[in-house]
Amino acid sequence: MGILEVKGVNKRFGGLQALGDVNLSVAENTVHAIIGPNGAGKSTLLNCLVGKLIPDTGSVMFGGQSVLGRKPHEINQMGISRVFQTPEIFGDLTVLENILIPCFAKRDGSFRMHAYEQFANEKELIAKADAILEDVNMLDKRDMHSASMSRGDKRRLEMAMCLVQEPRLLLLDEPTAGMARADTNNTIDLLKEINEKRDITMCIIEHDMHVVFSLAERITVLAQGTPLVEDTPDNIKGNPKVQEAYLGEAAH
């Protein structure tokens, strides 16, 4: 059994069948990619994984517990963090202040920003933030206001904000969208390091096949809301059904 188990998930929006009998198993400490053309149901599935959408039927279990019907802060407390397609950071705050924000979220999901200097454990908090910034190669930018950073650095910062929560599962929605190739390659290297050093399971939705085949150990291909195949990257590349439905020349 995987750390993330999706069984028999169906989701309709009016007359549209967005997901049809989706089954997915993600093994712990692996990188699992979900690919498919636009409209295949990738985002709908991701929203079900974080409790944002409740399937019409089926179950979504993380670590043996259902995520369905839980609020976002409860999902985070279970050990699930999400990186959005567009980096969600606070541009008027410094890099360090962005990293510290999750430390001040209350258990009931409410939040009030304090100056971190007010905390008795200020040194411990900053030391933790600095360690994470070093891991994502941003320690030299800790006092920079994040609004002025490149998209690649904003993505790194958002990942650091997830890491400070010490997740067991990191869900990434097109983490390299809008990036230049150099930033994309740097992000690939960063994700590999995070997966290996921190033993964090990753589930990635991505259109860039260079990213998918550089990172994923297993790939699930969706077609019109239904899983077409789940296999290793090498087998996915050579699967004629996948080639016909989606990959084409992108796999080569």
C-alpha positions in Angstrom: 0.0 0.0 0.0 1.3 3.5 -0.9 1.4 6.5 1.3 -1.3 8.0 -1.0 -4.1 5.8 -2.2 -6.9 6.9 -4.5 -9.6 4.3 -5.1 -12.6 4.5 -7.5 -12.7 8.3 -7.6 -15.4 9.8 -9.8 -16.2 13.5 -10.2 -18.8 15.2 -12.4 -19.5 18.9 -13.0 -23.0 18.9 -14.4 -22.9 16.8 -17.5 -19.1 16.7 -17.7 -17.4 13.6 -16.3 -14.1 15.1 -15.1 -12.8 12.0 -13.4 -14.0 8.4 -14.1 -13.1 5.6 -11.8 -9.6 6.9 -11.0 -7.2 4.6 -9.0 -3.8 5.8 -8.0 -1.2 4.5 -5.6 1.9 6.6 -4.8 4.7 4.7 -3.0 6.5 6.5 -0.1 9.6 8.5 -0.8 9.1 8.3 -4.6 8.4 10.9 -7.3 5.1 10.1 -9.1 4.0 12.2 -12.1 0.5 12.6 -13.5 0.4 13.7 -17.1 -2.3 14.1 -19.8 -3.6 16.7 -22.3 -5.5 19.7 -21.3 -8.9 18.6 -19.9 -7.7 15.2 -18.9 -8.6 15.8 -15.3 -5.2 16.4 -13.7 -6.2 19.6 -11.8 -9.5 18.1 -10.7 -7.6 15.1 -9.3 -5.1 17.3 -7.6 -7.9 19.3 -6.0 -9.4 16.0 -4.7 -6.0 15.1 -3.2 -5.9 18.2 -1.1 -9.5 18.1 -0.1 -10.5 21.2 -2.1 -12.9 19.0 -4.1 -14.9 16.1 -2.7 -15.4 13.3 -5.2 -18.9 12.0 -6.0 -17.7 8.5 -5.2 -14.5 6.9 -4.1 -11.8 7.5 -1.5 -8.6 9.4 -1.1 -6.4 8.1 1.8 -3.1 9.6 3.0 -1.1 7.6 5.5 -4.2 5.5 6.2 -6.4 8.6 6.9 -9.1 10.1 4.6 -8.4 13.6 3.3 -12.0 14.1 2.2 -13.9 16.9 3.9 -10.9 18.3 5.7 -10.0 22.0 5.8 -6.7 23.2 4.3 -4.9 23.6 7.6 -6.0 20.1 8.6 -4.5 18.8 5.3 -1.2 20.6 6.2 -1.2 19.1 9.6 -1.5 15.6 8.1 1.8 16.3 6.3 0.6 17.4 2.8 1.9 20.6 1.2 1.1 22.0 -2.2 3.1 24.1 -4.6 0.8 26.0 -7.0 1.3 26.7 -10.7 1.8 30.4 -9.9 4.1 30.9 -6.9 2.1 32.1 -3.9 4.4 34.3 -1.9 4.1 37.6 -0.1 5.9 40.1 -2.3 6.0 42.9 0.3 7.9 40.6 2.7 11.5 39.5 2.7 12.6 36.0 1.8 13.2 35.2 5.5 9.8 36.6 6.6 8.1 34.5 3.9 9.8 31.4 5.3 8.7 32.2 8.9 5.0 32.7 8.0 4.1 29.0 8.4 5.6 29.0 11.8 2.9 31.5 13.0 -0.2 29.7 11.7 -2.5 28.5 14.4 -3.8 25.0 14.7 -7.3 26.1 14.0 -6.2 27.5 10.6 -6.4 31.2 11.7 -3.3 33.3 11.3 -1.9 36.5 12.7 1.5 37.9 11.6 3.9 38.8 14.4 7.3 40.2 14.2 9.5 37.1 14.8 11.7 39.1 17.2 8.9 38.9 19.7 9.2 35.1 20.1 11.3 33.5 22.8 12.5 30.9 20.3 13.5 33.5 17.8 17.0 32.0 17.3 15.6 28.5 16.8 13.1 29.7 14.2 15.6 31.7 12.3 18.1 28.8 12.4 15.5 26.5 11.0 14.6 29.0 8.2 18.3 29.6 7.4 18.9 25.8 7.1 16.0 25.5 4.6 17.2 28.5 2.7 20.6 26.9 2.4 19.1 23.7 1.2 17.3 25.6 -1.7 20.4 27.8 -2.4 18.8 31.0 -1.3 20.6 31.9 1.9 22.3 34.9 0.3 18.9 36.3 -0.6 17.3 36.0 2.9 16.9 39.8 3.3 15.7 40.5 -0.2 12.1 41.5 -0.9 10.6 38.6 -2.8 8.6 40.8 -5.3 11.9 41.6 -7.0 13.0 38.0 -7.6 13.0 35.9 -10.7 10.2 33.4 -11.2 12.7 30.6 -10.6 13.7 32.1 -7.2 10.0 32.7 -6.3 9.4 29.0 -7.0 12.3 28.1 -4.8 11.0 30.3 -2.1 7.5 28.7 -2.3 9.1 25.3 -1.9 11.1 26.5 1.1 7.8 27.7 2.6 6.5 24.2 2.2 9.6 22.6 3.6 9.4 24.5 6.9 6.2 22.7 7.5 8.1 19.4 7.3 5.7 17.7 4.9 5.6 14.0 4.1 4.0 14.6 0.7 4.6 17.5 -1.6 2.1 18.1 -4.4 3.4 20.2 -7.3 1.2 21.7 -9.9 3.4 22.4 -13.0 6.4 23.6 -10.9 8.4 24.8 -13.9 5.6 26.6 -15.8 6.8 29.9 -17.3 10.4 29.2 -16.6 13.4 29.6 -18.8 15.3 26.3 -19.5 18.1 27.2 -17.1 15.6 27.8 -14.2 13.8 24.6 -15.2 16.9 22.5 -14.9 17.8 24.1 -11.6 14.3 23.3 -10.3 14.7 19.6 -11.4 18.0 19.4 -9.5 16.4 21.0 -6.5 13.5 18.6 -6.4 15.9 15.7 -6.7 17.8 16.9 -3.7 14.7 17.5 -1.7 13.4 14.0 -2.5 16.7 12.3 -1.6 17.8 14.4 1.4 14.4 14.8 3.1 12.6 11.6 2.1 9.6 13.6 0.9 7.2 11.8 -1.4 6.3 14.0 -4.5 3.3 13.9 -6.8 3.8 16.2 -9.8 1.4 17.4 -12.5 3.6 18.6 -15.4 3.3 19.3 -19.2 7.1 19.5 -19.8 8.1 15.9 -20.6 11.8 16.9 -20.0 10.8 17.5 -16.3 8.6 14.4 -16.1 11.2 12.0 -17.4 14.0 13.6 -15.4 12.2 13.2 -12.1 9.5 10.6 -12.1 9.9 7.0 -11.0 6.2 6.2 -11.9 3.9 8.0 -14.3 0.1 7.9 -14.5 -1.4 9.0 -17.8 -4.9 10.4 -17.8 -7.1 10.6 -20.8 -10.5 12.2 -20.6 -10.6 11.8 -16.8 -9.7 8.1 -16.9 -6.3 6.5 -16.2 -4.9 5.2 -19.5 -1.9 3.6 -18.0 0.5 3.7 -15.0 4.1 2.5 -15.5 7.8 3.4 -15.4 9.0 6.3 -17.6 10.8 3.9 -20.0 7.7 1.8 -20.5 5.5 5.0 -20.8 7.8 6.3 -23.6 7.4 3.1 -25.6 3.7 2.5 -25.0 1.8 2.9 -28.3 -1.5 3.8 -26.6 0.2 6.7 -24.7 2.0 7.8 -27.9 -1.3 8.0 -29.8 -3.3 9.6 -27.0 -0.8 12.1 -25.8 3.0 12.0 -26.0 3.8 12.0 -29.7 7.2 13.4 -30.3 7.4 14.8 -26.7 8.7 11.6 -25.4 11.8 11.5 -27.6 
